[in-house]
Each structure stands twice: as C-alpha cells, then as structure tokens.
Amino acid sequence: MEERHKLIEATTDRAHACRRMTAPPPLTLRQALLIVDAVNGLYSTDRLARTRLLAREVAAVIELGAPEIWAADGLALLCMIEAWTTCRRLAVMDAAERFWACAEGGYEEGLRAVGLLPEPRVPQRVPPLDHPHVTCAGRRRSAEITSP
C-alpha cells in the first residue's frame, strides 16, 4: 500500500509540473494583445515551426504598430518568450487561436476566457472590527453562542 501511495503521489507531482509548464503565463493586457496579433499573422501549418517564429512575429507587430505604445510591454514580452519552453509557447499559441475563434465579447473578456489574462481580483468585504458579532479572529463572540 505504501508503494502505491508513493506512485500516486509521484504521478500527481508530474501532472502538476506539466500543468505549470504549459499554462499560459500571467500577461499584461498589452502583452496578451501583442500575442494574439502575432499569432494571427503566422501562416505556417507546422505547429513547431510556428513556436520558433513567435518571437519574430511579436517583434514585427511591435515594429508595424506604434512603438511608443508597445515598447515597454513588447520588450518584456520578447524576453519572456525567449525563456519559454516549446510546450509553453504551444499553450500560448493555442490560447491565442481560441481567442480568434470565439468572436463574442470584448478583448479583455475574450483574453480572460482563453487564459491569457488572469481573472480580476474581487476584493473581499471584511466586517469592521467593532461589529458586535465578530472578533479579531473572525469568530463569533461567546455571548452570541447559546447553550442548550
């Protein structure tokens, strides 16, 4: 039983490592827009060749567009792309292709739907400390608990 547990744990660890390696990295809105524009311009049918051309296409989009708008995000993105594995590039390109396939909603919603932008954080409402039912630890005060 112990060996089976170790095997399951090792398999789970490998699955999580693969997911981390292929998950699209956190991008800014401009970086995500650069990616989808660049992937839209790639015409090779060989997916591995397209991964090698991704950085070049992003650089072309930066140059064709307004460099003053894309410069900072674009240079950071080019450095990120160079550090990505082939698997991560494939995952990003797949997300960009899914973005172009679904034409519903705005840019930000579409980028979030395919995983190129993180979901916005919703601030949690924290009750004030002087609330009569909450202590600093967030538990109900003992006076509120009724005994049978």
Secondary structure as GFF3:
##gff-version 3
##sequence-region A 1 148
A	DSSP	alpha_helix	2	22	.	.	.	ID=ss1
A	DSSP	alpha_helix	29	40	.	.	.	ID=ss2
A	DSSP	alpha_helix	47	64	.	.	.	ID=ss3
A	DSSP	alpha_helix	67	83	.	.	.	ID=ss4
A	DSSP	alpha_helix	86	101	.	.	.	ID=ss5
A	DSSP	alpha_helix	107	113	.	.	.	ID=ss6
A	DSSP	three_ten_helix	142	144	.	.	.	ID=ss7
###
